[in-house]
Amino acid sequence: MQYVHYSVMQDEVLSFLNPGDKDALLVDCTLGEGGHSNLLLGRYPNLRVIGLDRDCRIMEKAKNRLAPYGERFQARNIWFDEFWKSYDGPAVDYVLFDLGISVFHYEESGRGFSFKRQEKLDMRLDVNGDLDAAQVVNTYDEKSLADLIFNYGEERYSRRIAAAICSYRQSKQIEFTNELADIIWNAVPNEYRHRRIHPATKTFQALRIEINGELDRIEPALEGAVRALKPGGRIAVITFHSLEDRPVKWFFKNHENILEILTKKPIEPAPEECEANPPSRSAKLRVVEKLEKERDPLKKRNKYRAD
């Protein structure tokens, strides 16, 4: 079986989430094709992993990849925030979030995550989800679309793009990815079309975030992970854009009474990795460790008084 996704910052993840020869439990909240879990299980012989993913198709690939580890690996087809909401298992040693979308979804899923090929507008990670991309672009009013594209895509031409989408759909429904990409291309100024990224990139990101509720899941999942974490246990989070990184950064800062931030500045991939895998360029890794006992909140306030 072919695995198309490159797991970013492999050495850094192995270093921070390192139980040595001890028995330990790690929850991989974004299992994907199982790349990080495969590395961790292969390196640490007494590590057990619970792998979470809401996409049942990509999970089958991971289960096949990790089958040699037998009972050391357990798969759960669930959103990571829902997992932590209902978790009643043993305390956890390590938690990993890799919030980037898998290359599998662009290259193999056929669900319209990429504008580079003609596919039906879908973008659901959960194939049984109620909302898909076609519904959003064909039913949201112009203001809602513009706000969505601006807030979740940080797209400067969000209002022009929303207006073009609403104008186009007056004559026919928008069904395909390349059709939507062409609408966006024609809506933006000519000089904007020839930048480093395609002008449809940010709009497609915004649609994907909306459909899968990606940003709304981060803080509840972190809350649940902290509750389940052993003292001395660690949480590592890899983000790929500011909309993901910002809530992670502030969650960690706001919980410094119980968490020690191990990465005062986020770790970024080495130049060699970025050269070998260009999508790694935007990755940031933040890691925290749970304290043995809660800090005095007054000391925390004093620590930041000068800021």
Secondary structure as GFF3:
##gff-version 3
##sequence-region A 1 307
A	DSSP	alpha_helix	10	16	.	.	.	ID=ss1
A	DSSP	beta_strand	24	28	.	.	.	ID=ss2
A	DSSP	alpha_helix	35	43	.	.	.	ID=ss3
A	DSSP	beta_strand	47	52	.	.	.	ID=ss4
A	DSSP	alpha_helix	56	66	.	.	.	ID=ss5
A	DSSP	three_ten_helix	67	72	.	.	.	ID=ss6
A	DSSP	beta_strand	73	76	.	.	.	ID=ss7
A	DSSP	alpha_helix	80	86	.	.	.	ID=ss8
A	DSSP	beta_strand	92	98	.	.	.	ID=ss9
A	DSSP	alpha_helix	103	107	.	.	.	ID=ss10
A	DSSP	alpha_helix	133	139	.	.	.	ID=ss11
A	DSSP	alpha_helix	142	153	.	.	.	ID=ss12
A	DSSP	alpha_helix	158	168	.	.	.	ID=ss13
A	DSSP	alpha_helix	177	187	.	.	.	ID=ss14
A	DSSP	three_ten_helix	190	194	.	.	.	ID=ss15
A	DSSP	alpha_helix	201	212	.	.	.	ID=ss16
A	DSSP	alpha_helix	214	228	.	.	.	ID=ss17
A	DSSP	beta_strand	229	239	.	.	.	ID=ss18
A	DSSP	alpha_helix	242	254	.	.	.	ID=ss19
A	DSSP	beta_strand	259	261	.	.	.	ID=ss20
A	DSSP	alpha_helix	271	276	.	.	.	ID=ss21
A	DSSP	three_ten_helix	278	282	.	.	.	ID=ss22
A	DSSP	beta_strand	284	290	.	.	.	ID=ss23
A	DSSP	alpha_helix	297	303	.	.	.	ID=ss24
###
